[in-house]
């Protein structure tokens, strides 16, 4: 009866009030979620920080690669990014944009491409900083150390024969596509097996950060005393230059470590040196190369920083299987390596942002040469 007793005028007033309230609620969400949609101009981005994973929440719990960046760089403005692994977060005052690609070259390549084609952002002048953890060769550095890469070599594009079925004169069952065996003298055409990024920018980043104190951990410091075969692994964490092998397989062991060193040496024609093993960087580079071709990004502004959360060879006294399985779901050097990635990477990000009037149109190494 109540329904029939309402007059049309009263019903219209109620409906109008509800519509007004709904409109107000929608307006309240818009600036925080999708501010760029209110303007026809895309948001100019100065630096894209590329992380690969997060643990749990983005803030307030155990940190993954993204959390320190989100909290300390004040990446507070959220942009929904359903076409990829994780939403985007921007500091609208500094122009620093943070992304989490997901693990593996398939996710990193698709995430970077999706961002590069996103009409909400202008990335033509943006610098791209990959900042993530990885496995390090203990011959080169210690847990917590940070390496700037110039060569990114893919660990998936290849032929492979099981080691139990190798020809007697072969040193490995892994060999390049379109070749007749391991390490042919004439290197096959590059089909995405190797990417060389801007060496001058890498050198600038290294010189800027090489003396940063990366801190230390008492337990890790005690454990590295046992690494008597690897003097560099016994050092306190430090910054170095060293190249990256990217592959979807999380490998471990002495034999594969030797292969990694040879594979990077082969594809870089002796100019690169394997230091870090990760799972994404050739995918990131491939997408940026395509985006550069399309005029959407600048491949020459890519920097890759990897830090050591674990080693690529077994702990002393362990087999490869025992060593790999002992890490479980965490790494002893996880938090130290995450802190190193932020300390080193943020020096570069802050330098670029603080002198953006110069670095927008000039590479830092060119500007500093004058």
Secondary structure in CASP SS format (residue, H / E / C, confidence):
PFRMAT SS
TARGET T0000
AUTHOR 0000-0000-0000
METHOD secondary structure of the structure
MODEL  1
X C 1.00
X H 1.00
X H 1.00
X H 1.00
X H 1.00
X C 1.00
X C 1.00
X H 1.00
X H 1.00
X H 1.00
X H 1.00
X H 1.00
X H 1.00
X H 1.00
X H 1.00
X H 1.00
X H 1.00
X H 1.00
X H 1.00
X H 1.00
X H 1.00
X H 1.00
X H 1.00
X H 1.00
X H 1.00
X H 1.00
X H 1.00
X H 1.00
X H 1.00
X H 1.00
X H 1.00
X H 1.00
X H 1.00
X H 1.00
X H 1.00
X H 1.00
X H 1.00
X H 1.00
X C 1.00
X C 1.00
X C 1.00
X C 1.00
X E 1.00
X E 1.00
X C 1.00
X C 1.00
X E 1.00
X E 1.00
X E 1.00
X E 1.00
X E 1.00
X C 1.00
X C 1.00
X C 1.00
X C 1.00
X C 1.00
X C 1.00
X C 1.00
X C 1.00
X C 1.00
X C 1.00
X C 1.00
X C 1.00
X C 1.00
X C 1.00
X C 1.00
X H 1.00
X H 1.00
X H 1.00
X H 1.00
X H 1.00
X H 1.00
X C 1.00
X C 1.00
X C 1.00
X C 1.00
X E 1.00
X E 1.00
X E 1.00
X C 1.00
X C 1.00
X C 1.00
X C 1.00
X C 1.00
X C 1.00
X C 1.00
X C 1.00
X E 1.00
X E 1.00
X E 1.00
X E 1.00
X C 1.00
X C 1.00
X C 1.00
X C 1.00
X E 1.00
X E 1.00
X E 1.00
X E 1.00
X E 1.00
X C 1.00
X C 1.00
X C 1.00
X C 1.00
X H 1.00
X H 1.00
X H 1.00
X H 1.00
X H 1.00
X H 1.00
X H 1.00
X H 1.00
X H 1.00
X H 1.00
X H 1.00
X H 1.00
X C 1.00
X C 1.00
X C 1.00
X C 1.00
X E 1.00
X E 1.00
X C 1.00
X C 1.00
X C 1.00
X C 1.00
X E 1.00
X E 1.00
X E 1.00
X E 1.00
X E 1.00
X E 1.00
X E 1.00
X E 1.00
X E 1.00
X E 1.00
X C 1.00
X C 1.00
X C 1.00
X C 1.00
X C 1.00
X C 1.00
X C 1.00
X C 1.00
X C 1.00
X E 1.00
X E 1.00
X E 1.00
X E 1.00
X C 1.00
X E 1.00
X E 1.00
X E 1.00
X E 1.00
X C 1.00
X C 1.00
X C 1.00
X C 1.00
X E 1.00
X E 1.00
X C 1.00
X C 1.00
X H 1.00
X H 1.00
X H 1.00
X C 1.00
X C 1.00
X C 1.00
X C 1.00
X C 1.00
X C 1.00
X C 1.00
X C 1.00
X E 1.00
X E 1.00
X C 1.00
X C 1.00
X C 1.00
X C 1.00
X C 1.00
X C 1.00
X C 1.00
X C 1.00
X C 1.00
X C 1.00
X C 1.00
X C 1.00
X C 1.00
X C 1.00
X C 1.00
X C 1.00
X C 1.00
X C 1.00
X E 1.00
X E 1.00
X E 1.00
X C 1.00
X C 1.00
X H 1.00
X H 1.00
X H 1.00
X H 1.00
X H 1.00
X H 1.00
X H 1.00
X H 1.00
X H 1.00
X H 1.00
X H 1.00
X C 1.00
X C 1.00
X C 1.00
X C 1.00
X C 1.00
X C 1.00
X C 1.00
X C 1.00
X H 1.00
X H 1.00
X H 1.00
X H 1.00
X H 1.00
X H 1.00
X H 1.00
X H 1.00
X H 1.00
X C 1.00
X C 1.00
X C 1.00
X C 1.00
X H 1.00
X H 1.00
X H 1.00
X H 1.00
X C 1.00
X C 1.00
X C 1.00
X C 1.00
X E 1.00
X E 1.00
X E 1.00
X C 1.00
X E 1.00
X E 1.00
X E 1.00
X E 1.00
X C 1.00
X C 1.00
X C 1.00
X C 1.00
X C 1.00
X C 1.00
X C 1.00
X H 1.00
X H 1.00
X H 1.00
X H 1.00
X H 1.00
X H 1.00
X H 1.00
X H 1.00
X H 1.00
X H 1.00
X H 1.00
X H 1.00
X H 1.00
X H 1.00
X C 1.00
X C 1.00
X C 1.00
X C 1.00
X C 1.00
X C 1.00
X E 1.00
X E 1.00
X E 1.00
X E 1.00
X E 1.00
X C 1.00
X C 1.00
X H 1.00
X H 1.00
X H 1.00
X H 1.00
X H 1.00
X H 1.00
X H 1.00
X H 1.00
X H 1.00
X H 1.00
X H 1.00
X H 1.00
X H 1.00
X C 1.00
X C 1.00
X C 1.00
X C 1.00
X C 1.00
X H 1.00
X H 1.00
X H 1.00
X E 1.00
X E 1.00
X E 1.00
X E 1.00
X E 1.00
X E 1.00
X E 1.00
X E 1.00
X E 1.00
X E 1.00
X C 1.00
X C 1.00
X C 1.00
X C 1.00
X C 1.00
X C 1.00
X C 1.00
X C 1.00
X H 1.00
X H 1.00
X H 1.00
X H 1.00
X H 1.00
X H 1.00
X H 1.00
X C 1.00
X C 1.00
X C 1.00
X C 1.00
X C 1.00
X C 1.00
X C 1.00
X H 1.00
X H 1.00
X H 1.00
X H 1.00
X H 1.00
X H 1.00
X H 1.00
X H 1.00
X H 1.00
X H 1.00
X H 1.00
X H 1.00
X H 1.00
X H 1.00
X H 1.00
X H 1.00
X H 1.00
X H 1.00
X H 1.00
X H 1.00
X H 1.00
X C 1.00
X H 1.00
X H 1.00
X H 1.00
X H 1.00
X C 1.00
X C 1.00
X C 1.00
X C 1.00
X H 1.00
X H 1.00
X H 1.00
X H 1.00
X C 1.00
X C 1.00
X C 1.00
END
